[in-house]
């Protein structure tokens, strides 16, 4: 019985630690995006990234980094809430909602999004593989 309890606690710790790693990576990604730090952002994105914006625009990793670097999109504030994490070995999916303020081609925007993000653990880093968001009215 003591062994089973120890094993159960160990599994809980490992699962909750993995969840916090994914959420920390997502928070770092949002911070890099809002500070236009493409150097910090680059390793958080998978080379085969598919980033689908709420307006239907689809970007690769390089296109997404270029949009941020050149200022064609400027993320001023990203406030995440109500996020859930599901983990499957070296993959994790987050679903949540985020308030985003910024500028798109010099036009200000403020939107409320529901999103799904897919992460893959590559070496020791969680990387975003896929992002898709839906604008809420």
C-alpha positions in Angstrom: 0.0 0.0 0.0 2.8 2.4 0.9 4.6 1.6 -2.4 1.3 2.3 -4.4 0.8 5.7 -2.6 4.4 6.7 -3.3 4.0 5.7 -7.0 0.8 7.6 -7.2 2.4 10.8 -5.7 5.4 10.5 -8.0 3.1 10.2 -11.1 1.1 13.2 -9.9 4.3 15.3 -9.4 5.6 14.3 -12.8 2.3 15.2 -14.5 1.9 18.5 -12.7 5.5 19.4 -13.4 5.1 18.7 -17.2 1.9 20.8 -17.2 3.8 23.7 -15.6 6.6 23.3 -18.1 4.2 23.7 -21.0 2.4 26.6 -19.4 5.7 28.3 -18.6 6.8 27.8 -22.2 3.5 29.4 -23.4 4.0 32.3 -21.0 7.6 32.8 -22.3 6.3 32.7 -25.9 3.6 35.4 -25.2 6.3 37.5 -23.4 8.7 37.2 -26.4 5.9 38.1 -28.8 4.8 41.2 -26.8 8.4 42.4 -26.4 9.2 41.6 -30.1 12.1 39.5 -29.0 12.4 37.1 -31.9 15.7 35.8 -30.6 14.0 34.5 -27.5 10.9 33.4 -29.5 12.8 31.4 -32.2 13.7 28.3 -30.0 10.1 28.2 -28.7 8.8 27.6 -32.2 9.1 24.3 -34.1 10.7 24.5 -37.5 7.5 23.0 -39.0 5.2 25.5 -37.2 1.8 26.1 -38.7 0.4 29.4 -37.1 -3.2 30.1 -38.1 -4.4 33.5 -37.0 -8.1 34.2 -36.2 -8.4 36.1 -39.5 -7.4 33.0 -41.4 -3.8 34.1 -42.2 -1.5 31.1 -42.0 2.2 31.5 -41.3 5.3 29.3 -41.1 7.9 29.8 -38.4 9.9 32.2 -40.5 6.9 34.2 -41.7 5.6 34.5 -38.1 9.0 35.7 -36.9 9.3 38.2 -39.8 5.8 39.6 -39.1 6.9 40.3 -35.5 10.4 41.5 -36.3 9.2 43.9 -39.0 6.3 45.2 -37.0 3.6 44.3 -39.5 2.0 42.8 -36.4 2.8 44.2 -33.0 1.5 42.3 -29.9 1.2 44.9 -27.1 -0.5 42.8 -24.5 -1.6 39.1 -24.3 -3.5 38.1 -21.2 -4.2 34.3 -21.0 -6.9 32.8 -18.8 -8.8 29.6 -18.3 -6.1 27.4 -19.9 -6.1 23.6 -19.8 -3.2 21.3 -20.6 -3.4 17.8 -21.9 -0.2 15.8 -22.3 0.5 12.8 -24.4 4.1 11.7 -23.9 6.2 14.3 -25.8 3.2 16.2 -27.1 0.9 18.6 -25.2 -2.2 20.5 -26.2 -3.3 23.7 -24.5 -6.8 25.2 -24.9 -7.6 28.5 -23.4 -8.7 32.0 -24.0 -6.5 35.1 -24.4 -7.2 38.8 -24.7 -4.9 40.4 -27.2 -4.1 44.0 -27.9 -1.9 45.2 -30.7 -1.4 46.7 -34.1 -1.9 45.0 -37.5 -0.4 46.9 -40.4 -0.6 50.1 -38.2 -4.2 49.5 -37.3 -5.0 49.0 -33.6 -6.9 45.9 -32.6 -8.2 44.4 -29.4 -9.6 40.8 -29.6 -10.7 38.0 -27.4 -9.6 34.6 -28.7 -10.2 31.0 -27.9 -7.2 29.0 -29.0 -5.7 25.6 -29.3 -1.9 25.3 -29.2 0.0 22.0 -29.8 3.5 21.6 -28.3 6.2 19.0 -28.9 9.1 18.4 -26.6 12.2 18.6 -28.7 15.4 17.8 -26.8 14.6 19.5 -23.5 12.5 22.3 -24.8 8.7 22.5 -25.5 8.1 24.0 -28.9 5.0 25.3 -30.5 4.0 23.1 -33.5 0.6 24.4 -34.2 -1.6 27.4 -33.2 -5.1 28.1 -34.2 -7.4 30.7 -32.7 -11.0 31.8 -33.1 -12.2 35.3 -32.4 -15.0 35.7 -30.0 -17.7 38.3 -30.6 
